[in-house]
Amino acid sequence: MNRPSSFTIAAAALAVDRLLKWWVGGHLVLYESRPLIGQTIRLTRVHNIGGALGIFPGSGALFLAVSIVVSAVIVFLLLRHKTQGVIMGTGLALLLGGAVGNLIDRLAYGYVLDFLEIRGLFVNNFADVCVSVGTALVFIHVLFGGEKDRTTQEADRL
């Protein structure tokens, strides 16, 4: 996957995240809930001052720093390598889009706007979904030795 494709995916993920958060911010008040798919998946507005799934509440500064570092490392990796395999490139792009989406919230508001509730489990947002899927794709790439032909004993470096 080439650089423009990776940055296009990251920009699209960020745009969808910002659009959804804009809509939720204008249509739901704090802790308001609306069914999306029955009562199992709902739109519920919460302000997350901690990490993923609300862990470590009050550690916003730590997660702000982590988001900045992770975003910078991913941009470096995408710029350093002219091409990546599709799985790695897509994974890094989704990680970047999600990290920047939540970084913008932390910088602008001091919290992350979460709204996708899986009833009884957690409330997250589209950026969190991008981070989760991106992480899974990177792990798949690493676990299965990249996208090179394994019979030649070559594996991708990234």
C-alpha positions as CSV (number, residue, x, y, z in Angstrom):
1,M,0.0,0.0,0.0
2,N,1.4,3.4,-0.9
3,R,1.6,6.5,1.3
4,P,-1.3,8.4,-0.3
5,S,-3.6,5.4,0.2
6,S,-2.6,5.1,3.9
7,F,-3.1,8.8,4.6
8,T,-6.4,8.8,2.7
9,I,-7.7,6.0,4.9
10,A,-6.5,7.8,8.0
11,A,-8.1,11.0,6.8
12,A,-11.4,9.2,6.0
13,A,-11.4,7.5,9.5
14,L,-10.8,10.9,11.1
15,A,-13.5,12.6,9.1
16,V,-16.1,10.0,10.0
17,D,-15.1,10.2,13.6
18,R,-15.4,14.0,13.7
19,L,-18.7,13.9,11.8
20,L,-20.2,11.4,14.2
21,K,-19.0,13.3,17.3
22,W,-20.3,16.6,15.8
23,W,-23.8,14.9,15.4
24,V,-23.8,13.4,18.8
25,G,-22.6,16.7,20.4
26,G,-25.6,18.5,18.7
27,H,-28.3,15.9,19.3
28,L,-27.6,14.2,22.7
29,V,-27.2,15.7,26.1
30,L,-24.7,14.1,28.6
31,Y,-25.9,10.6,29.6
32,E,-28.8,10.6,27.2
33,S,-29.4,7.3,25.5
34,R,-31.2,6.4,22.3
35,P,-31.7,2.9,20.9
36,L,-29.7,2.2,17.7
37,I,-30.2,-1.6,17.4
38,G,-32.9,-2.4,19.9
39,Q,-31.6,-1.9,23.5
40,T,-28.4,-3.9,22.8
41,I,-26.5,-1.2,20.9
42,R,-27.4,2.4,21.8
43,L,-26.2,5.9,21.3
44,T,-25.3,7.1,24.8
45,R,-23.3,10.3,25.2
46,V,-20.6,10.2,27.9
47,H,-17.4,12.2,28.4
48,N,-14.4,9.9,29.0
49,I,-11.6,11.6,31.0
50,G,-9.7,8.4,31.2
51,G,-8.4,5.8,28.7
52,A,-10.1,3.2,26.6
53,L,-13.3,2.0,28.1
54,G,-13.0,4.5,30.9
55,I,-10.0,2.9,32.6
56,F,-7.7,5.1,34.7
57,P,-10.1,8.1,35.0
58,G,-8.4,11.4,35.5
59,S,-5.3,10.3,33.6
60,G,-6.2,12.5,30.6
61,A,-2.7,14.1,30.5
62,L,-1.1,10.7,30.2
63,F,-3.4,9.6,27.4
64,L,-2.9,12.9,25.7
65,A,0.9,12.3,25.7
66,V,0.5,8.7,24.6
67,S,-1.8,9.8,21.7
68,I,0.8,12.4,20.5
69,V,3.6,9.8,20.6
70,V,1.6,7.1,18.9
71,S,0.5,9.4,16.2
72,A,4.0,10.7,15.6
73,V,5.4,7.2,15.5
74,I,2.8,6.0,13.0
75,V,3.4,9.1,10.7
76,F,7.1,8.3,10.9
77,L,6.5,4.7,9.9
78,L,4.2,5.6,7.1
79,L,6.7,8.2,5.7
80,R,9.8,6.1,6.2
81,H,8.5,3.1,4.3
82,K,7.4,3.9,0.7
83,T,5.1,0.9,0.6
84,Q,3.6,-1.5,3.2
85,G,1.5,-4.5,2.6
86,V,-2.3,-3.8,2.5
87,I,-2.9,-5.3,5.9
88,M,-0.1,-3.3,7.7
89,G,-0.8,-0.1,5.7
90,T,-4.5,-0.2,6.5
91,G,-3.9,-1.1,10.2
92,L,-1.5,1.8,10.6
93,A,-3.8,4.2,8.8
94,L,-6.8,3.2,11.1
95,L,-4.6,3.5,14.2
96,L,-3.5,7.0,13.0
97,G,-7.1,8.2,12.2
98,G,-8.4,6.9,15.5
99,A,-5.5,8.3,17.6
100,V,-5.8,11.7,16.0
101,G,-9.6,11.7,16.4
102,N,-9.4,11.1,20.2
103,L,-6.4,13.5,20.4
104,I,-8.4,16.3,19.0
105,D,-11.1,15.7,21.7
106,R,-8.6,15.7,24.5
107,L,-7.0,18.9,23.3
108,A,-10.3,20.7,22.6
109,Y,-12.4,19.5,25.5
110,G,-10.2,17.7,28.1
111,Y,-12.2,14.5,27.5
112,V,-13.1,12.1,24.7
113,L,-16.7,12.1,23.5
114,D,-17.9,8.5,23.6
115,F,-21.3,7.4,22.3
116,L,-21.5,3.8,21.0
117,E,-22.8,1.8,23.8
118,I,-22.8,-2.0,23.8
119,R,-25.2,-2.4,26.6
120,G,-23.7,-3.8,29.8
121,L,-20.2,-3.7,28.4
122,F,-18.8,-0.3,27.4
123,V,-19.3,3.0,25.6
124,N,-16.8,4.0,23.0
125,N,-16.6,5.9,19.7
126,F,-15.7,5.5,16.1
127,A,-12.0,6.4,16.8
128,D,-11.9,3.6,19.3
129,V,-13.2,1.2,16.8
130,C,-10.6,2.3,14.3
131,V,-7.8,1.9,16.9
132,S,-9.1,-1.6,17.8
133,V,-9.4,-2.8,14.1
134,G,-6.1,-1.2,13.2
135,T,-4.4,-2.9,16.1
136,A,-5.9,-6.2,15.1
137,L,-4.7,-5.8,11.5
138,V,-1.1,-4.9,12.7
139,F,-1.1,-8.0,14.9
140,I,-2.4,-10.2,12.1
141,H,0.4,-8.8,9.8
142,V,3.1,-9.5,12.5
143,L,1.8,-12.9,13.6
144,F,1.6,-14.3,10.1
145,G,4.9,-12.9,8.9
146,G,3.8,-10.1,6.7
147,E,2.5,-10.5,3.2
148,K,5.6,-12.0,1.5
149,D,5.7,-15.5,0.3
150,R,6.9,-17.5,3.4
151,T,8.4,-20.3,1.2
152,T,11.2,-17.9,0.3
153,Q,11.9,-17.3,4.0
154,E,11.4,-13.5,3.5
155,A,9.2,-11.6,5.8
156,D,8.2,-7.9,5.7
157,R,10.2,-5.7,8.0
158,L,7.2,-3.7,8.8
